[in-house]
Each structure stands twice: as C-alpha cells, then as structure tokens.
Amino acid sequence: MSIVVGIDIGSRTAKGVILNGETTHSTITATGLDMQETATWILSQLLEKSGHKYEEIDYIVGTGYGRVSINFDNIPTKIITEISCHGKGAHHLKPNTRTIVEMGGQDCKAIRLDKDGNVIDFNMNDKCAAGTGRFLEIIANNFQVKLEELGPLSLSAEEFVPISSTCTVFAESETISLLARGENKANIVKGIHHSIANRIAGMFSRVGVESDLFFSGGVAKNEGMKAVLEEVLKAKIVTLDNFDPQLVGALGAAVFAKELEAKQARKAA
C-alpha cells in the first residue's frame, strides 16, 4: 500500500496530510518566509505523527501559494493548483459535492465540479483581501476578540448592520466608526459576514450553485460565516465528519499523489 503526502503552502498557514490507505495524519503551521523550509518542517511533523520514515514516502504533491518551491530529494514530487486540490479533497470526503466555496488567508474561490470531482468552472477574488481570512483577522483585532470568537458572536446577533464598503481599508474604517457610534458588536460582525457572503454570491453568478455545497479553507471553521453563506446562497452546506475544513486542499493533494503513484507503478510493471 502506498504512503503519500499532500502539502498545501498557503499565504497565511501551511497544511500537510499523510495518507496510508484510509489512515490519515495531519499538521498545520504558520507559513514562514522560506517555503521549502516550511514544507520540510511539515513533512517532518507528518513523519513523526505517523511513525513512517522519509524513505517510505512514495509520492508528494504540493499545492497552494508556495507550491512552486516544494522539492524533496529522492521522492517523486509534483505541483498542482489549489483549485484542483480543493476539488479533489472535497470530492474524496463528500462524493456528491458539485459546488465549493473556498476561503483562505488572502483569496476566496467559487468552484464547480462534475460528478467525478473534476473542476469544470471557477471564479476567484484575489484582487482585494476583503472577504478573506486576513480581513477577518483584522476585524477580530479591531474588536479585541479572538478570531474564533467571531462565529459565535455573529450567531448571537439579533440583526445585522449593513457594511457598504467593499475594500478592506474602507470596510475596516467603517466598522470602527460603527463601534464608535455604539452599534452592537455582534450585529456589526454579522453585517461583515453578510458583506463577505454577498461578494461570494456575486462570484457564483457566473459559476452557479448546485448541491451539494461544500465549504473549505480556514474560514470554514467560522460557524457564523457558514450560517450567513447558507442564507445568502440559499443552499445547505454539507457537514464534515470530524475533518478539519482547513485541511481539504492538503487532503486533495495527497489523493492526487496516490493516483499519480498508482499510475507510475502501472507504467513500471
């Protein structure tokens, strides 16, 4: 049985998954300035957690912002786009997935899949940080709450305060002004989530939404964002069973690695 690894080097965090049959081990860390150094650390953590040795790894696929830097001696390595890897990972976990919302540190994507998990269309926002994990980090800092507190805060809101600005800088200024005016903090946070969800709905106007809807990336841990997305997109987001949505891209890379290793083995036979 092959032992393969997927490494997703994002703009804010780096993730890794080692796959041996259906057994997985994973790790997440902050992305460092040296992408290869980050990838090497990810692999060392996966080996330590799984108990496997470096020479036992059959194939590695790298993805994400820093994927071009990934290289390992004596291990076949390939790089694949994060859009394809999120599609592959989502399809592996939920085979009925047809539409994906992926929200990472610096961009978000609307992805459509066919029944086999292949990407047939996508749209992405990579021009502005508004609507991304980094934007929510800034908001959490301004509100003096932890990032993971934004979701529960949004869910506790009685209504939402509309946020009109679509630029990160202006939206940040707008929320600070709302706080200064004494607006309810929870209602502002829900308003921010609505602003993000409306931007994503605009991205789906071309791609289209079809069930099952899958939410991946670090922001998918935000239950408040998830609830507002379901409301705005008028679609139910599938529930993951004990799998971290931030790891979906790395899982997809590992599944690609497994397929590539099998193809390589067939050629050698």
N, C-alpha and C positions, 0 to 999 in steps of 0.2 A: 504494500500500500504506500502511495506517495506521500511525502511530507512537504507541504508547500507553504509559502508565506506571501501575504499581501501587505504592502506598506504604503500608507497614504500620508504624504507630507503636505499638510495644508498651510495656509498663511499664518494661522494662529496656533494650531495644535497638530501634532503628528500622531498617527494611529497605526497599529500593527495587529495582524491576525495570523496565527499559525494554524494550519488545517491538516489534520491527520484523520482521514475518513470523515466522520461526523463530529470528531472531537476538536474543539477549538480552545485556544488560549489567546488572550489579547492584552494590549497595553496602550496607554495614552500618555503623551507628554507634551510640553510646550515646544514649539518649533524653534530651534536655535538658529544662529546666523549661518552655521555651516550645515548644509542639508545632508551631506554624506555622513557627517559626524552624528547627526540626529538619526539617520537611517540605521547606522551601525549600532547605536545605543538601543534603538527599537528592537533590532534583531537579537541583541544580547539579552534583553529582557524576555523576549519570547522564548529563547532557548532555555533560560533559567526557569521560567514558569512551566514549560512543557517537559523539561528533562531531556530534550533532544540535543544532539551535538551538531556543530556547524556543518560537518561533512555529511550529515544525514539529510540536509535540505536538498530537495530535488529541483526546485524552481522558485523564483521570486518575481513577482510583478509589482512594479512601483507605479503610483498614481498621485494626483494632486499637484499643487503649486510647485513643489520641489522635486517632482519625479525625474526630471532630466539629469539630476545629479546622482541618482542611485546607481551604484555599481558594486558588485561583490565578486571577489576572486573565486574562481572555480565553481561558481553556481550560475547556471543559465538565468539571465535576467532580462526582462522586457518591460517597457513602459507603455501604459495605456491611459487614455484620458479619464478624468474623474467622472465625466458624464456616463461613459460606458460602464465604469466600475460601479457607480451607484445603481445603474440599471441592473447590472448582473447581481449585485448583492441583494437588492430589493426583490428581484425575481426568485432568487435562491430561498429567501425567507418566506415570501408570500407569492407563490406562482401566479396568482390571479391579478397581480399588480399590472395596471395599464398606465397609471399616471403617477409621477413623483414630484414632490416639492422638496428640493434640497436647499437647505440654508446653512451656509458655512460662515467662516470668520469674515470674509471680505466680499462674498458674492452670493447670489441665490439663483436657482435654476428651476425651470419648469420643463419636465421631461416626459415624453410619451414613449411607451413600449409596445411591441407587438406581443402576441401570445407566447412567443419563445424567449421573451426578455431582451430582444434586440431594440436598440434605440431607433425610433422612426422619425422623431422630431424633437426639437428642444428650443428653448428661449432662455436667455440669461441676462441678469443685471450685474454688470461688472464695471459700470462707469462711476458709481457712487456707493459709498458704504451704507447709505440709508437702506434699511430692510435687511441688514446682515447682523451676524453675531457681534461684530465690533461696535456697531451702532447701539445695540442693547447693552453692551459693556459700558459705553459712555453714559447712557441713561441711568444705569444702575449706580454708577459712580456719583452722578449728579444728585440722585435721590438718596445717596448714602445707605444703600441696601446691597446685599449680596446679589450676584447675577441670578442665582437660583431662587431668589425671593420674588422676582418679577412675575413669574407664573401665578403663584398663589395670590399675589397682590391683585393681579388682573382679574382672577376668578372671584375675588371678593367685591369687585366694583358693582355699584348699583346701576350705573350708566357709564357712557364713555364720553370723554371730551374730544371733539374732533381736532385733529392736528392737520393744519393746512399745508405746512412746509414739506417739500419732498426732498430737500437737500439736508444732509447730516448736520451741517453747521447751523442752518436756519432752524431746523427742527429742534436741535439742542437748545438754541436761544428761545424758541417758542415755549418749550416745556419749562425752562427756568422762569420765564415770565408768568406762565400759568401757576407755577408753585408760589411765586411772589404775590400773586393775586389771591392766594388762599384756596385755589381749586383743590379738590380731593385728590390725594396722591394716587389712590387705586384707580380712580376714573381717568386720570391722565395716562397711566400705564396702559389701561385697556384701549384708550384712544391711540396710543402709539402702536399697539398691536393691530388695531384696525387700519391705521395708515399703512403699515407693512403689508397686511393682507390685501389691501386694495391695489398696492403696487404689484403683488404677485398675481392677483386676478387679471390685471392688465397684461401680464406676460402670458397668461393662459388664453387670452382672447384669440391668439393665433394658433397656439398648440392644441387647445381644447382640453376639457376634463372628462375622464372616463373612469368609472370604478373598476377595480379597487384603487383608492387614493392612498399613496404611501408618503410619509413624511420622514426625511432622513437629514443627517447633519446634527451638529451640536445644539442648534436652536430647537430641534425637535423634542428636546427634554423639557422645554417650556410648555407646561400644560395650558397656560393662559393663551399663548400664541396658537397652540393646536386648536383650542375651542373657537377662537375667533376665525381661524382659517376655515374650519368646518362651516361656520356661519356664513362667511363671505362667499366661499366657493360652492356652498350648498351641496357638500359631499362629505361622507363619513370617512375619516382617516382610519386605516386598519391599525389594530393594536398589536404591538410586538410582544412576544412571549419571552420575557427575561433576556432580551438582547438590546444592547445599548445602540440607539439610532446613530450615534456619532461614529460608530464602527462600520457602518454599512459600506462605505467606499473601500475600506481596507478588506472587508469580507469579500466584496466583489472582485477585488484584485487577486485575492487568494483563490477564488473559484476559477478565475481566468488562468492562474498559474497551474491549477490542477488539470484544466483542459489542455493547456499547452504542453505540460509534461506528458500527458497521455498520448498526444499527437506525436511528440518527439520519440516516445517509446515504440509506437507503432511503426514509425519510419525506420527505427534501428533494428526492428525484429526481422 
